């Protein structure tokens, strides 16, 4: 593919979310001008729960703007919430989606070099964000999850930058295929074994694939997905 566009750059600080008061930095605000991107993400960005969010493998979250009309059509009562930044993304992406992005891709964005580490595994905070009790499950099943970049070479990123593909070591592993394996074709042993051996895969995903192969079972998603509005 030719590349993609950075339509908006967004960062946020942790604050209470919904009636539960759970802290989250999902409400990210647009940044004008360039922002430094380092191993732990964009300068000034924050993650409330560092156990499940943030860190080198989840430094920068990206989401395809092309998904927003589909969400608005499916959930018209929440249509106004499906706008750039709605999913807590740092990078609002134009011109590409999960079908165009592969695990391990290296992209030059501005002066930073980033690598696709994994797709997003949606959690219950999306239920609160959108006021839909099963939003996290809907995101998971749709494959419209967004994805994470790790930062290989720090640099600066700004709205208007274009993502240029530098390397694609795993062209068979689009994020769409990966999500289909994780959430639909869940016990495809051949694909799980291949995924587990993929260089650069986050250790948490490697353990997931290996656990399915050894146990013959899918992990329990209820705690991750099941928060209520």
C-alpha positions in Angstrom: 0.0 0.0 0.0 1.1 3.6 -0.6 0.8 4.7 3.0 -1.7 6.5 5.3 -2.3 10.0 6.6 -2.2 11.3 10.1 -5.4 13.4 10.3 -5.2 14.3 13.9 -2.7 13.9 16.8 -4.2 13.5 20.3 -3.0 13.1 23.9 -4.8 12.9 27.2 -4.5 12.8 31.0 -6.2 10.4 33.3 -9.6 11.5 34.8 -12.7 9.8 36.1 -14.8 8.0 33.4 -18.6 7.4 33.7 -20.6 7.0 36.9 -18.1 4.4 38.2 -15.4 7.0 38.5 -12.9 4.6 37.0 -9.8 6.6 35.9 -9.0 6.6 32.2 -7.1 8.8 29.7 -9.4 7.8 26.9 -10.7 11.3 26.4 -7.7 12.6 24.4 -7.5 16.1 23.0 -6.3 17.3 19.6 -2.7 18.6 19.5 -1.7 21.4 17.1 1.8 21.1 15.9 4.4 18.3 16.3 4.7 16.1 19.4 7.7 14.1 20.5 7.2 10.3 20.3 9.4 8.2 22.5 9.5 4.6 23.8 6.5 5.1 26.1 4.4 7.1 23.7 3.7 10.7 22.9 5.0 13.5 25.1 2.2 14.6 27.5 0.1 11.5 27.0 -0.9 9.3 30.0 -2.4 5.9 30.7 -4.4 5.4 33.9 -3.8 1.6 34.1 -0.2 0.8 33.2 -0.8 -2.9 33.8 -3.1 -3.2 30.7 -2.3 0.0 28.8 0.8 1.8 27.8 4.4 0.5 27.9 6.7 0.0 24.9 4.4 -2.4 23.1 1.4 -0.1 23.4 3.2 3.3 23.1 0.9 4.8 20.5 -2.7 3.9 19.7 -4.0 4.4 16.2 -7.6 4.2 14.9 -9.0 4.3 11.3 -11.4 7.2 10.7 -13.0 5.1 8.0 -14.7 3.0 10.7 -16.7 5.9 12.3 -19.6 6.0 9.8 -20.2 2.2 10.2 -20.4 2.6 14.0 -22.8 5.6 13.6 -25.0 3.5 11.3 -25.0 0.5 13.7 -25.6 2.6 16.9 -27.6 5.7 15.7 -28.4 6.8 19.3 -24.7 7.2 20.0 -23.8 8.6 16.5 -22.5 11.9 17.9 -19.9 10.0 19.9 -18.4 8.4 16.9 -16.0 11.2 15.9 -12.2 11.4 15.6 -10.7 10.7 19.0 -13.7 8.7 20.2 -11.8 5.5 20.7 -9.0 7.2 22.7 -6.6 7.0 19.8 -3.4 9.0 19.7 -3.3 8.9 15.9 -6.5 9.4 13.8 -5.6 7.5 10.6 -6.9 8.2 7.1 -6.4 5.9 4.1 -5.7 2.6 6.0 -7.4 0.2 8.3 -6.6 -3.2 9.9 -6.9 -4.9 6.5 -4.0 -2.8 5.3 -1.7 -3.1 8.3 0.4 -6.1 9.3 2.0 -7.2 12.5 5.6 -6.1 12.5 5.2 -3.4 9.9 7.7 -0.5 10.3 6.4 2.9 9.3 8.2 6.2 9.1 5.8 8.9 10.5 7.4 12.4 10.6 10.9 11.8 12.0 9.8 8.8 14.1 10.1 5.1 13.1 7.4 3.0 14.6 6.5 -0.7 14.4 3.0 -2.3 14.6 3.1 -4.4 17.7 -0.5 -5.7 18.1 -4.2 -4.9 17.6 -6.1 -3.4 20.4 -7.8 -5.8 22.8 -10.9 -3.8 23.7 -11.9 -3.5 27.4 -15.0 -2.5 29.4 -14.0 1.2 29.5 -15.4 1.4 25.9 -18.8 0.5 27.4 -18.6 3.5 29.6 -17.2 5.8 26.9 -20.0 5.1 24.5 -22.9 4.3 26.9 -23.3 0.9 25.3 -23.2 -2.1 27.6 -21.6 -4.4 25.1 -19.5 -1.9 23.2 -16.2 -3.7 23.9 -17.5 -7.0 22.6 -18.9 -5.3 19.5 -15.5 -3.8 18.8 -13.8 -7.1 19.3 -16.2 -9.0 17.1 -16.2 -6.4 14.3 -12.4 -6.4 14.0 -12.5 -2.6 14.0 -10.2 -2.5 17.0 -7.4 -0.1 16.1 -3.8 -1.0 16.7 -0.7 -0.1 18.6 2.7 1.1 17.5 6.0 0.7 19.4 8.6 3.4 18.8 11.8 2.1 17.3 13.4 5.5 16.6 12.1 8.5 18.6 11.1 11.5 16.7 8.4 14.0 16.1 4.9 13.4 14.7 2.3 15.9 13.6 -1.1 16.0 12.0 -0.6 16.1 8.2 2.3 13.7 8.3 2.1 10.6 6.1 3.0 7.1 7.1 5.5 5.6 4.7 6.1 1.8 4.8 9.7 1.0 5.5 9.5 -2.8 6.1 6.8 -5.5 6.0 8.3 -8.7 7.4 5.0 -10.6 8.0 2.8 -9.8 5.0 0.5 -12.8 5.7 -0.4 -11.4 9.2 -2.7 -8.5 8.6 -4.4 -7.2 11.7 -7.7 -8.4 10.2 -6.4 -11.9 9.9 -5.0 -11.8 13.4 -8.3 -10.6 14.9 -10.2 -13.3 13.1 -7.9 -15.9 14.6 -8.1 -14.5 18.1 -11.8 -13.9 18.3 -13.5 -16.2 15.7 -11.3 -19.0 14.4 -10.0 -19.4 17.9 -8.6 -22.9 17.9 -6.9 -23.0 14.5 -3.9 -24.8 15.8 -1.8 -24.3 12.7 -2.3 -20.5 12.7 -1.8 -20.3 16.5 1.5 -22.1 16.2 2.6 -19.8 13.5 1.5 -16.7 15.5 3.4 -17.9 18.6 6.6 -18.1 16.6 6.3 -14.7 14.9 9.3 -12.5 15.6 8.5 -9.3 17.4 5.2 -10.5 18.8 4.4 -9.1 22.2 5.1 -11.6 24.9 1.5 -11.4 26.2 0.2 -12.5 22.8 2.8 -15.3 22.5 1.7 -16.6 25.9 -2.0 -16.4 24.7 -1.3 -18.5 21.6 0.8 -21.0 23.5 -1.9 -21.4 26.3 -4.6 -22.2 23.7 -2.3 -24.8 22.1 -1.5 -26.5 25.4 -5.0 -26.3 27.0 -7.2 -26.6 23.9 -9.4 -23.8 25.3 -9.9 -20.1 24.8 -9.2 -17.7 27.6 -12.1 -16.1 29.6 -12.8 -12.6 28.2 -15.6 -11.7 30.6 -13.5 -9.6 33.0 -11.9 -7.6 30.1 -15.2 -7.0 28.2 -17.8 -7.0 30.9 -17.8 -3.6 32.6 -21.2 -2.0 32.8 -22.4 1.5 32.0 
